[in-house]
Amino acid sequence: MATRVLFVDDSSFMRAILKGIILKEPFVLAGEATNGKEAVELYKKLKPDLVTMDIVMPEMDGIDAVKEIRAFDPGAKIVMVSAMGQQSMVIDAIQAGARDFIIKPFQPPRVQEALKRVVGS
């Protein structure tokens, strides 16, 4: 069965790059959000199997979105997406309930490995 992924990033370019790496068997597109607030709303509506969540976004950042999604669904599988130099924010995100993280610029093998590990957990 395909794993449905919700992509959350305020940059359409970054979402496109990630989709290019991820959307191969067994991953399929569940939806896309441009900020944390939209991510929470879409998560509740679409109930994806996996979320890739940027940290720094307008309206609601990724850490607050993780907290809200995990409050709604404690079993939510979320992988944080961060730029180099955001390590302290990644730690906050993991403490908030994210299962793993991937760093920009993306290394496709690392992205695939992180997602497969989180889906399998």
ChimeraX commands (.cxc) that place a marker at each C-alpha (Angstrom):
marker #1 position 0.00,0.00,0.00 radius 0.5
marker #1 position 1.28,3.47,-0.89 radius 0.5
marker #1 position 2.48,5.88,1.80 radius 0.5
marker #1 position 0.64,9.20,1.47 radius 0.5
marker #1 position 2.91,12.22,2.12 radius 0.5
marker #1 position 1.94,15.80,3.03 radius 0.5
marker #1 position 4.68,18.26,2.00 radius 0.5
marker #1 position 4.91,21.44,4.09 radius 0.5
marker #1 position 7.26,24.27,3.05 radius 0.5
marker #1 position 6.68,27.93,2.26 radius 0.5
marker #1 position 8.97,27.55,-0.77 radius 0.5
marker #1 position 7.30,25.90,-3.78 radius 0.5
marker #1 position 10.83,25.28,-5.13 radius 0.5
marker #1 position 11.79,23.27,-2.03 radius 0.5
marker #1 position 8.52,21.31,-2.16 radius 0.5
marker #1 position 9.23,20.51,-5.83 radius 0.5
marker #1 position 12.76,19.29,-5.05 radius 0.5
marker #1 position 11.52,17.09,-2.20 radius 0.5
marker #1 position 8.68,15.69,-4.28 radius 0.5
marker #1 position 11.21,14.82,-6.98 radius 0.5
marker #1 position 13.25,12.83,-4.45 radius 0.5
marker #1 position 10.38,11.25,-2.55 radius 0.5
marker #1 position 7.54,10.56,-4.96 radius 0.5
marker #1 position 8.61,7.12,-6.09 radius 0.5
marker #1 position 7.25,3.81,-4.83 radius 0.5
marker #1 position 5.94,3.50,-2.15 radius 0.5
marker #1 position 5.39,7.27,-1.64 radius 0.5
marker #1 position 2.51,9.24,-3.19 radius 0.5
marker #1 position 1.37,12.86,-2.84 radius 0.5
marker #1 position -1.34,13.43,-0.23 radius 0.5
marker #1 position -1.15,17.24,-0.35 radius 0.5
marker #1 position 0.94,20.38,0.03 radius 0.5
marker #1 position 0.85,23.23,2.54 radius 0.5
marker #1 position 2.72,26.54,2.57 radius 0.5
marker #1 position 2.71,27.22,6.32 radius 0.5
marker #1 position 2.15,25.50,9.65 radius 0.5
marker #1 position -1.45,26.63,10.04 radius 0.5
marker #1 position -2.36,25.18,6.63 radius 0.5
marker #1 position -0.41,22.02,7.50 radius 0.5
marker #1 position -2.50,21.41,10.63 radius 0.5
marker #1 position -5.76,21.96,8.72 radius 0.5
marker #1 position -4.69,19.66,5.86 radius 0.5
marker #1 position -3.40,17.00,8.24 radius 0.5
marker #1 position -6.81,16.82,9.93 radius 0.5
marker #1 position -8.59,16.70,6.58 radius 0.5
marker #1 position -6.27,14.36,4.62 radius 0.5
marker #1 position -4.84,12.19,7.43 radius 0.5
marker #1 position -1.58,11.49,5.56 radius 0.5
marker #1 position 0.76,8.67,6.57 radius 0.5
marker #1 position 3.80,10.97,6.69 radius 0.5
marker #1 position 4.56,14.70,6.80 radius 0.5
marker #1 position 7.71,16.56,5.73 radius 0.5
marker #1 position 7.69,19.80,7.73 radius 0.5
marker #1 position 9.85,22.87,7.18 radius 0.5
marker #1 position 10.80,24.64,10.40 radius 0.5
marker #1 position 10.82,28.33,9.44 radius 0.5
marker #1 position 7.54,29.43,7.83 radius 0.5
marker #1 position 5.11,32.35,8.02 radius 0.5
marker #1 position 1.89,32.29,10.11 radius 0.5
marker #1 position 2.88,29.23,12.17 radius 0.5
marker #1 position 6.33,27.66,12.27 radius 0.5
marker #1 position 6.97,23.96,11.88 radius 0.5
marker #1 position 7.60,23.32,15.57 radius 0.5
marker #1 position 4.20,24.72,16.60 radius 0.5
marker #1 position 2.58,22.80,13.73 radius 0.5
marker #1 position 4.19,19.56,14.97 radius 0.5
marker #1 position 2.81,20.20,18.46 radius 0.5
marker #1 position -0.70,20.80,17.10 radius 0.5
marker #1 position -0.63,17.79,14.78 radius 0.5
marker #1 position 0.68,15.52,17.55 radius 0.5
marker #1 position -2.03,16.81,19.92 radius 0.5
marker #1 position -4.59,15.82,17.27 radius 0.5
marker #1 position -2.84,12.54,16.38 radius 0.5
marker #1 position -0.18,11.31,18.84 radius 0.5
marker #1 position 0.94,8.71,16.28 radius 0.5
marker #1 position 1.64,11.27,13.52 radius 0.5
marker #1 position 4.85,10.57,11.60 radius 0.5
marker #1 position 6.61,13.86,10.89 radius 0.5
marker #1 position 10.08,14.43,9.43 radius 0.5
marker #1 position 11.48,17.94,9.91 radius 0.5
marker #1 position 13.20,19.78,7.08 radius 0.5
marker #1 position 15.84,22.27,8.16 radius 0.5
marker #1 position 18.59,24.39,6.70 radius 0.5
marker #1 position 22.14,24.10,7.96 radius 0.5
marker #1 position 22.60,26.04,11.18 radius 0.5
marker #1 position 19.13,25.29,12.58 radius 0.5
marker #1 position 20.28,22.46,14.85 radius 0.5
marker #1 position 18.77,23.92,18.04 radius 0.5
marker #1 position 15.42,24.22,16.26 radius 0.5
marker #1 position 15.70,20.60,15.10 radius 0.5
marker #1 position 16.18,19.53,18.72 radius 0.5
marker #1 position 13.05,21.52,19.68 radius 0.5
marker #1 position 11.15,19.83,16.84 radius 0.5
marker #1 position 12.23,16.33,17.93 radius 0.5
marker #1 position 11.19,17.15,21.50 radius 0.5
marker #1 position 7.83,18.34,20.10 radius 0.5
marker #1 position 7.32,14.93,18.50 radius 0.5
marker #1 position 9.04,14.91,15.10 radius 0.5
marker #1 position 10.52,11.48,14.34 radius 0.5
marker #1 position 13.56,12.51,12.25 radius 0.5
marker #1 position 14.99,15.36,10.23 radius 0.5
marker #1 position 16.53,16.02,6.84 radius 0.5
marker #1 position 18.81,18.95,6.00 radius 0.5
marker #1 position 18.83,21.33,3.02 radius 0.5
marker #1 position 20.51,21.01,0.58 radius 0.5
marker #1 position 18.96,17.57,0.29 radius 0.5
marker #1 position 21.00,14.39,-0.10 radius 0.5
marker #1 position 18.52,12.03,-1.83 radius 0.5
marker #1 position 19.81,8.81,-0.20 radius 0.5
marker #1 position 19.53,10.39,3.28 radius 0.5
marker #1 position 16.01,11.67,2.53 radius 0.5
marker #1 position 14.83,8.23,1.37 radius 0.5
marker #1 position 16.51,6.51,4.34 radius 0.5
marker #1 position 14.91,8.89,6.89 radius 0.5
marker #1 position 11.42,8.52,5.41 radius 0.5
marker #1 position 11.58,4.74,5.15 radius 0.5
marker #1 position 12.81,4.49,8.74 radius 0.5
marker #1 position 10.02,6.76,10.04 radius 0.5
marker #1 position 7.31,4.94,8.06 radius 0.5
marker #1 position 8.59,1.62,9.39 radius 0.5
marker #1 position 8.56,2.81,13.00 radius 0.5
marker link #1:1,2 radius 0.2
marker link #1:2,3 radius 0.2
marker link #1:3,4 radius 0.2
marker link #1:4,5 radius 0.2
marker link #1:5,6 radius 0.2
marker link #1:6,7 radius 0.2
marker link #1:7,8 radius 0.2
marker link #1:8,9 radius 0.2
marker link #1:9,10 radius 0.2
marker link #1:10,11 radius 0.2
marker link #1:11,12 radius 0.2
marker link #1:12,13 radius 0.2
marker link #1:13,14 radius 0.2
marker link #1:14,15 radius 0.2
marker link #1:15,16 radius 0.2
marker link #1:16,17 radius 0.2
marker link #1:17,18 radius 0.2
marker link #1:18,19 radius 0.2
marker link #1:19,20 radius 0.2
marker link #1:20,21 radius 0.2
marker link #1:21,22 radius 0.2
marker link #1:22,23 radius 0.2
marker link #1:23,24 radius 0.2
marker link #1:24,25 radius 0.2
marker link #1:25,26 radius 0.2
marker link #1:26,27 radius 0.2
marker link #1:27,28 radius 0.2
marker link #1:28,29 radius 0.2
marker link #1:29,30 radius 0.2
marker link #1:30,31 radius 0.2
marker link #1:31,32 radius 0.2
marker link #1:32,33 radius 0.2
marker link #1:33,34 radius 0.2
marker link #1:34,35 radius 0.2
marker link #1:35,36 radius 0.2
marker link #1:36,37 radius 0.2
marker link #1:37,38 radius 0.2
marker link #1:38,39 radius 0.2
marker link #1:39,40 radius 0.2
marker link #1:40,41 radius 0.2
marker link #1:41,42 radius 0.2
marker link #1:42,43 radius 0.2
marker link #1:43,44 radius 0.2
marker link #1:44,45 radius 0.2
marker link #1:45,46 radius 0.2
marker link #1:46,47 radius 0.2
marker link #1:47,48 radius 0.2
marker link #1:48,49 radius 0.2
marker link #1:49,50 radius 0.2
marker link #1:50,51 radius 0.2
marker link #1:51,52 radius 0.2
marker link #1:52,53 radius 0.2
marker link #1:53,54 radius 0.2
marker link #1:54,55 radius 0.2
marker link #1:55,56 radius 0.2
marker link #1:56,57 radius 0.2
marker link #1:57,58 radius 0.2
marker link #1:58,59 radius 0.2
marker link #1:59,60 radius 0.2
marker link #1:60,61 radius 0.2
marker link #1:61,62 radius 0.2
marker link #1:62,63 radius 0.2
marker link #1:63,64 radius 0.2
marker link #1:64,65 radius 0.2
marker link #1:65,66 radius 0.2
marker link #1:66,67 radius 0.2
marker link #1:67,68 radius 0.2
marker link #1:68,69 radius 0.2
marker link #1:69,70 radius 0.2
marker link #1:70,71 radius 0.2
marker link #1:71,72 radius 0.2
marker link #1:72,73 radius 0.2
marker link #1:73,74 radius 0.2
marker link #1:74,75 radius 0.2
marker link #1:75,76 radius 0.2
marker link #1:76,77 radius 0.2
marker link #1:77,78 radius 0.2
marker link #1:78,79 radius 0.2
marker link #1:79,80 radius 0.2
marker link #1:80,81 radius 0.2
marker link #1:81,82 radius 0.2
marker link #1:82,83 radius 0.2
marker link #1:83,84 radius 0.2
marker link #1:84,85 radius 0.2
marker link #1:85,86 radius 0.2
marker link #1:86,87 radius 0.2
marker link #1:87,88 radius 0.2
marker link #1:88,89 radius 0.2
marker link #1:89,90 radius 0.2
marker link #1:90,91 radius 0.2
marker link #1:91,92 radius 0.2
marker link #1:92,93 radius 0.2
marker link #1:93,94 radius 0.2
marker link #1:94,95 radius 0.2
marker link #1:95,96 radius 0.2
marker link #1:96,97 radius 0.2
marker link #1:97,98 radius 0.2
marker link #1:98,99 radius 0.2
marker link #1:99,100 radius 0.2
marker link #1:100,101 radius 0.2
marker link #1:101,102 radius 0.2
marker link #1:102,103 radius 0.2
marker link #1:103,104 radius 0.2
marker link #1:104,105 radius 0.2
marker link #1:105,106 radius 0.2
marker link #1:106,107 radius 0.2
marker link #1:107,108 radius 0.2
marker link #1:108,109 radius 0.2
marker link #1:109,110 radius 0.2
marker link #1:110,111 radius 0.2
marker link #1:111,112 radius 0.2
marker link #1:112,113 radius 0.2
marker link #1:113,114 radius 0.2
marker link #1:114,115 radius 0.2
marker link #1:115,116 radius 0.2
marker link #1:116,117 radius 0.2
marker link #1:117,118 radius 0.2
marker link #1:118,119 radius 0.2
marker link #1:119,120 radius 0.2
marker link #1:120,121 radius 0.2
view
